[in-house]
Amino acid sequence: MRILIYGAGVIGSLYAVLFAETGYDTSIYARGKRLEFLKKNGLLYKKNQNIRRAEATILGELSDNDAYDFILLTVRENQLYEALAELKNNKSNIIVTMVNSLDSYKKWEDIVGKGRILPAFPGAGGSINNDGILDAALTPRMIQPTTFAEISGNKSEKTKQFSKILRHAHIPYQKVVDMHMWQLCHLALVVPIADAYYEADCPERAGKDWKIMKKTAKKLKRNFSFCENRQVGCHLVK
């Protein structure tokens, strides 16, 4: 199984580590200072208070003729179209777009070709410290598993294979019916909560500020009413 992680930030680096630890042939594509660090030092990460180095191939350029079983696209939304354009002629058949976006999947398929996109959302968080060392972890299944779906909503060999590699890498996951609507509901939940942290003088005590919590509750009610009125079955899993 050959896997390419396109993007060497926190999310991409963590999934690269997990796949490499499982024994998959893992490559990670990076740019700029992050690429310089990785080429010099390798993909370093913290585990059980120890610093380890993942057995991952570091790439600074991509070949159109080099095919992977899966490409995980782990970039910011403002980098998405540039990344898709670069992958347009690559021979790999499956591009897992782990991007926080409500954009039209058809626009993405118009660039890389119909049937190649598998929309997804990561379940991880953390940081890369000033020494370039990854300090990150998966979020618990009950909070946020890696979530994905075919654009059509149907089960497929593609989703079956992706489930298998996640399971072998001990990455919690769920398949949903409608990925676009799932992300809409996800944003309906997390944006008001994030706003509460930003508005609080002491983010750690935001939950004890009744004025902020009242405002947050109103936003959540409004957002979920919006979702309910449109009958979005975004939390129904397969």
C-alpha positions as CSV (number, residue, x, y, z in Angstrom):
1,M,0.0,0.0,0.0
2,R,1.5,3.3,-1.1
3,I,0.3,6.5,0.5
4,L,1.2,10.1,-0.2
5,I,0.5,12.8,2.3
6,Y,0.3,16.1,0.4
7,G,1.0,18.8,3.0
8,A,3.4,18.6,6.0
9,G,1.6,20.6,8.6
10,V,0.2,19.2,11.9
11,I,-2.6,17.1,10.3
12,G,-0.5,15.8,7.4
13,S,2.5,15.0,9.5
14,L,0.4,13.1,12.1
15,Y,-1.3,10.9,9.5
16,A,2.1,10.3,7.8
17,V,3.5,9.1,11.2
18,L,0.5,6.8,11.9
19,F,0.6,5.2,8.4
20,A,4.4,4.8,8.6
21,E,4.2,3.2,12.0
22,T,1.7,0.7,10.5
23,G,4.2,-0.3,7.9
24,Y,2.6,1.4,4.9
25,D,4.9,2.8,2.2
26,T,4.4,6.4,3.2
27,S,5.6,9.6,1.5
28,I,5.0,13.2,2.6
29,Y,5.2,16.2,0.3
30,A,6.4,19.5,1.8
31,R,7.5,22.9,0.7
32,G,9.6,25.8,2.0
33,K,11.2,25.7,5.5
34,R,9.2,22.6,6.5
35,L,10.7,20.8,3.5
36,E,14.2,21.9,4.4
37,F,13.8,20.7,8.0
38,L,12.3,17.3,6.9
39,K,15.1,16.7,4.4
40,K,17.7,17.4,7.0
41,N,16.2,15.8,10.1
42,G,13.4,13.5,8.8
43,L,9.8,13.5,10.2
44,L,10.3,13.8,13.9
45,Y,7.5,13.3,16.4
46,K,6.9,13.0,20.1
47,K,5.5,9.8,21.5
48,N,5.5,8.9,25.2
49,Q,7.8,11.8,25.9
50,N,10.4,10.4,23.5
51,I,11.4,11.9,20.1
52,R,11.1,9.4,17.3
53,R,11.7,9.5,13.5
54,A,9.1,8.2,11.2
55,E,10.1,5.9,8.3
56,A,8.6,8.2,5.6
57,T,10.0,9.4,2.3
58,I,10.3,13.2,2.1
59,L,9.4,14.7,-1.2
60,G,9.9,18.2,-2.5
61,E,8.4,17.6,-6.0
62,L,5.9,15.2,-7.5
63,S,6.0,13.1,-10.6
64,D,2.9,12.7,-12.7
65,N,3.9,9.1,-13.4
66,D,4.2,8.1,-9.7
67,A,1.0,6.4,-8.7
68,Y,-0.2,6.0,-5.1
69,D,-3.1,3.9,-3.7
70,F,-4.2,7.0,-1.8
71,I,-3.3,10.7,-1.7
72,L,-4.3,12.5,1.4
73,L,-4.6,16.2,0.7
74,T,-4.0,18.0,4.0
75,V,-3.7,21.7,3.1
76,R,-5.6,24.9,4.1
77,E,-8.6,25.8,2.1
78,N,-6.8,28.7,0.4
79,Q,-4.2,26.2,-0.9
80,L,-6.7,23.7,-2.2
81,Y,-7.0,24.7,-5.8
82,E,-3.3,25.0,-6.3
83,A,-2.9,21.5,-4.9
84,L,-5.6,20.0,-7.1
85,A,-4.0,21.6,-10.1
86,E,-0.7,20.1,-9.2
87,L,-2.3,16.6,-8.8
88,K,-4.4,16.9,-12.0
89,N,-2.1,14.8,-14.1
90,N,-0.8,12.4,-11.4
91,K,-1.7,8.8,-12.1
92,S,-3.2,8.1,-8.6
93,N,-6.9,7.4,-8.7
94,I,-8.0,8.5,-5.2
95,I,-7.5,11.9,-3.7
96,V,-8.8,12.2,-0.1
97,T,-9.5,15.9,0.4
98,M,-9.1,16.4,4.2
99,V,-10.0,20.1,3.9
100,N,-12.3,22.2,5.9
101,S,-14.4,23.6,3.1
102,L,-18.1,23.8,2.0
103,D,-17.1,24.3,-1.6
104,S,-18.7,22.4,-4.4
105,Y,-17.1,19.0,-5.0
106,K,-18.0,19.3,-8.7
107,K,-15.5,22.2,-8.9
108,W,-12.8,19.9,-7.5
109,E,-13.7,17.1,-9.9
110,D,-13.7,19.5,-12.8
111,I,-10.0,19.9,-12.1
112,V,-8.8,16.4,-11.4
113,G,-11.4,14.3,-13.0
114,K,-14.7,12.7,-12.0
115,G,-14.5,9.9,-9.5
116,R,-11.1,10.7,-8.0
117,I,-12.2,12.8,-5.0
118,L,-13.1,11.2,-1.7
119,P,-14.2,14.1,0.6
120,A,-13.1,13.7,4.2
121,F,-12.4,15.5,7.5
122,P,-9.5,14.8,9.9
123,G,-9.8,13.9,13.6
124,A,-6.6,15.2,15.0
125,G,-4.9,18.2,16.6
126,G,-1.7,19.4,18.0
127,S,1.3,21.5,17.0
128,I,4.8,21.5,15.5
129,N,7.1,23.1,18.0
130,N,9.9,25.6,17.3
131,D,12.3,22.7,16.9
132,G,10.2,21.2,14.1
133,I,9.0,18.3,16.2
134,L,5.4,17.1,15.8
135,D,3.5,17.0,19.1
136,A,0.0,15.9,18.0
137,A,-2.6,13.2,18.6
138,L,-5.9,11.8,17.3
139,T,-9.1,13.1,18.8
140,P,-11.2,10.5,20.6
141,R,-13.8,8.7,18.5
142,M,-16.7,10.2,20.5
143,I,-15.4,13.7,19.8
144,Q,-14.2,13.6,16.2
145,P,-13.2,10.5,14.2
146,T,-11.8,10.8,10.7
147,T,-15.0,11.2,8.7
148,F,-15.5,10.6,5.0
149,A,-18.0,9.7,2.3
150,E,-18.4,9.1,-1.4
151,I,-19.7,12.2,-3.2
152,S,-22.7,10.1,-4.3
153,G,-23.3,8.9,-0.7
154,N,-23.0,5.3,-1.8
155,K,-20.6,2.7,-0.4
156,S,-17.8,1.7,-2.8
157,E,-14.6,-0.2,-3.1
158,K,-12.9,3.2,-2.5
159,T,-14.5,3.7,0.9
160,K,-14.0,0.1,1.8
161,Q,-10.2,0.3,1.1
162,F,-9.9,3.6,2.9
163,S,-11.7,2.1,5.9
164,K,-9.3,-0.8,5.9
165,I,-6.1,1.3,6.0
166,L,-7.5,3.6,8.7
167,R,-8.5,0.5,10.8
168,H,-5.1,-1.0,10.4
169,A,-3.5,2.3,11.5
170,H,-5.8,2.4,14.6
171,I,-7.3,5.6,13.4
172,P,-11.0,6.1,14.5
173,Y,-13.3,6.7,11.6
174,Q,-16.8,6.9,10.4
175,K,-18.5,6.9,7.0
176,V,-21.4,9.3,6.6
177,V,-24.2,9.6,4.1
178,D,-23.6,13.2,2.9
179,M,-20.2,14.6,3.6
180,H,-21.1,18.2,2.5
181,M,-24.1,18.3,4.9
182,W,-22.0,16.6,7.7
183,Q,-19.5,19.5,7.4
184,L,-22.3,22.0,7.5
185,C,-23.5,20.5,10.8
186,H,-19.9,20.3,12.1
187,L,-19.4,24.0,11.5
188,A,-22.8,24.7,13.1
189,L,-21.4,23.2,16.2
190,V,-17.8,24.2,16.4
191,V,-18.0,27.9,15.2
192,P,-20.1,29.1,18.2
193,I,-17.9,27.2,20.6
194,A,-14.7,28.7,19.0
195,D,-16.3,32.1,19.2
196,A,-16.9,31.6,22.9
197,Y,-13.2,31.0,23.5
198,Y,-12.2,34.0,21.4
199,E,-14.6,36.3,23.3
200,A,-13.6,35.2,26.8
201,D,-11.0,37.1,28.7
202,C,-9.8,33.8,30.0
203,P,-10.5,31.1,27.4
204,E,-10.0,28.3,29.9
205,R,-12.9,29.6,32.0
206,A,-15.2,30.4,29.1
207,G,-17.7,27.8,30.2
208,K,-18.2,29.7,33.5
209,D,-19.1,33.0,31.9
210,W,-22.9,32.8,31.7
211,K,-23.2,35.8,29.3
212,I,-20.9,34.1,26.8
213,M,-22.6,30.7,27.3
214,K,-26.0,32.2,26.8
215,K,-24.9,33.8,23.5
216,T,-23.3,30.5,22.5
217,A,-26.5,28.6,23.2
218,K,-28.5,31.0,21.1
219,K,-26.0,30.6,18.2
220,L,-26.1,26.8,18.5
221,K,-29.9,26.8,18.6
222,R,-30.1,29.0,15.5
223,N,-27.6,26.9,13.6
224,F,-29.2,23.6,14.4
225,S,-32.6,25.0,13.5
226,F,-31.2,26.0,10.2
227,C,-29.9,22.4,9.6
228,E,-33.2,20.8,10.8
229,N,-35.3,23.0,8.6
230,R,-33.3,21.8,5.6
231,Q,-33.7,18.2,6.8
232,V,-30.0,17.5,6.6
233,G,-29.3,13.9,7.6
234,C,-25.6,14.7,8.1
235,H,-25.0,12.8,11.2
236,L,-26.4,9.5,9.9
237,V,-23.5,7.1,9.6
238,K,-23.3,4.0,7.5
